[in-house]
Amino acid sequence: MSAPPLSAGGSLRARAFPPNWPLRLGAVLFVAYVIYAAGIVDIRWERFVQGLGNGARFLGRMFPPNLAHDKLQLLAQGMLESLQIAIIATGAGVLLALPIGLCAARNLMPLPVTILARGLIALCRTFHPVIVAILFVKAVGFGALAGILALIVATIGFIAKLIAEAIEEMSMKPIEALRAAGSPFLSVVTMGVVPQVLPRFIGFAAYQLDSNLRNSALVGLVGGGGIGATLFTAFQRFDYDFVLTIIIAIILAVMAGEILSAFMRRVYQDEAPSGEVKQGASGPVWHRFTAAERGMRLAFWAVAALALGWSVQTIEVIPEFLYDAPAQTVDLFARMWPIDWAYFLKTVQQALIETLHTATLGTVLAILMATPVALMCARNISSSVWVNTLGRFILVATRSVHTLVWALLFVAVFGPGALAGVMAVAVHSIGFTGKFLAEAIEEAKPGPIEALRAAGAPWRSVLIKGFWPQVKPAFLAVSLFRWDINVRESAVLGLVGAGGLGVALQAAMDNLYWDQVGLVLVVIFAVVVVTEIVTATLRAKVI
Amino acid sequence: MSALPVAEAPGHGRALVIRNLVKEYRKGQPVLRDISLSVSEPGIVAIIGPSGTGKSTLIRCINRLVDPTSGSIMLGGTDLANLQGEPLRAARRRLGMVFQEYNLVERLTVIENVLCGRLGYVPVWRAWTRRFPEEDIARAFALLESVGLGDFATRRADQLSGGQRQRVGIARAVMQEPDLILADEPTSSLDPKTSVEIMELLAKVGRERNIPVLVNIHNVALARRYALRMIGMSKGLVIYDGPPAGLQDSHLAEIYGGEGWME
């Protein structure tokens, strides 16, 4: 037997587990960076402890939530307006997104058209809804209209991209058959494309309604109307008990929205229509849907149309503002030119670095906090229903409250600055990161886990050697994806005083230095593009 | 292939005595009706029987991946049927298990998969930092050498073929220094030639380590060739228990039902 050398101390271990020096170096550099960045944004233990004291006092002032009659009336008004904003923005956004998405599909459209459509989609996606909302507030004034327009832009960016992808992924065979039969283009679309894409499209629209409801609380913070405006006023008046009422209401509304959109997706995605053949006056008649299916669909479209009609009828918008909006917008961009490049070195560079630190530290912190919650949620790890439910509640609650709202809370606790931003990014990201991690854990193959348990491994060893290797790729992918999102989010946190590029943006706008505003927007655009390239490259490398 | 390294001579306390074992997944529908058997002799003991007759359930009851409904499973003086927590883990270390689908952690290297057999022994921090005791690593290398995979130590497990993976699975089980090896259909996912090689390897492990190897197997001819004893099960009961030579066609007809398939 060719026995390996038993003598040399570390050599055998090194032979079994050859050290990966580039990886180790990378890890050391990353840890060093995190420590350095933590120093820059002034994360210190004393500040944290002090913050905890503030936080306790703050929580004390929040409890019990204010349920006075006049406050509830304010709340109802705000929520109603948010709902209207969300419905109108979803309806209009989806209608606009349909043709744009179709134009962006490379398997149906000529190249120049797709390039144009894709450019438009990319532009809609790059800027955070809050920044778009600020610009619209400047263009059409305070109120619901600015919020609606901002969310329409966000909806177009999201839905058009997904529609384009769905069309590109569909089967081309029926399309070829229709073309071969000499169908005109519109018939090809209605008979060949729509049936293949519709179920997914309904899913996207449902998700977007849900997401717009959440975001309508957000655009209000910068003057876009709805519950966000109510929330911001409550903050400025230090009505913290009312703040809590509003936040609870938002969480409940978002939960209700999620249940509703899940239901809609079930109705439309579950299975193909079964259809039926009935005996008509002149022989058998085929119906694509059974009576129940038709009823369900009819009811769905009727409710959607009614909701849209009601929202448009009742929302308080001054139409005159809409008419001169294009002129105002053009004027706004005209004032940004020429861009004040000198402002970059003076202020923006610093703010940019702070934004990147905030995003990275927030993501790292979020992963640390989300991992135990994900373990609580994963049913193949925690078998207790109570632990699962608690975990899921934490995920939904952290996710429902937007980063910017969390930032408001943390600014009140830690004072203005990047520390509040880091905490806001971290806490909001728990929901997203934890949800995907829990799903990855639940998808881990049970076989290897069983083998380790059969070998008598303690549960922590099973976690480390059985689950972790299986979950690692998803873990890295989710972390990268979240970091990408967090860079965008961190860029706007400064609007509520939580550090970064948003502070520079706010300062420039307060001073009406539109050339400086232009610069910040250009920088944000560049950062978002670079971040996307970086994450795409890293993802390809890591996974 | 060279001899398997023997760390310590097991001999005491390896008798497995099962008494009146019953398992019901649903109340009133027993999968195992009343199983009593004892195994103490080294070498392969083959369990044959039709699908769904409880062979896997029996094997899984022994190391408690499945909890029995009633009955006792004595291994060297301890009743495994009622163990929980720490004592159960200690008992499981003494039972190596080989799986039909190999159940390797695919994204770990071959050597680390073999070392996973020591997870019941090494503290968690050692597993986490990969600081397995030096003698464990040496034994893992020697075991890989002896199953013919000496050159594959630092390959990832998902780069191996089925037969190679099952060898790693066996090395992992042996790594536990078990008093008994349980193999749940170890050859069902393999081609005929590789199946023979795997049975050969299991027989060798039993012989050299002087321990019983309890194997669930569908292939009766392969079972006859390597088993020193055969247990025929049908409908949750033991129909035959004796040497392969004594297993008649009449027994097989009773175990599997009908005779047409034997032509």
Interface residues (C-beta under 8 A of the other chain):
Chain A: M1 S2 A3 P4 L6 G9 L12 R13 R15 A16 F17 P18 G447 P448 E450 A451 L452 R453 A454 A455 G456 A457 P458 R460 S461 V462 I464 K465 G466 P469 Q470 K472
Chain B: S2 A3 P5 N63 L65 L88 R89 A90 A91 R92 R93 L95 G96 M97 F99 E101 Y102 N103 L104 V105 E106 R107 L108 T109 I111 E112 L115 C116 G117 R118 L119 G120 Y121 V122 V124 A127 W128 R130 R131 F132 E134 E135 I137 A138 A140 F141 A142 E145 S146 G150 A153 T154 G169 R172 A173 Q176
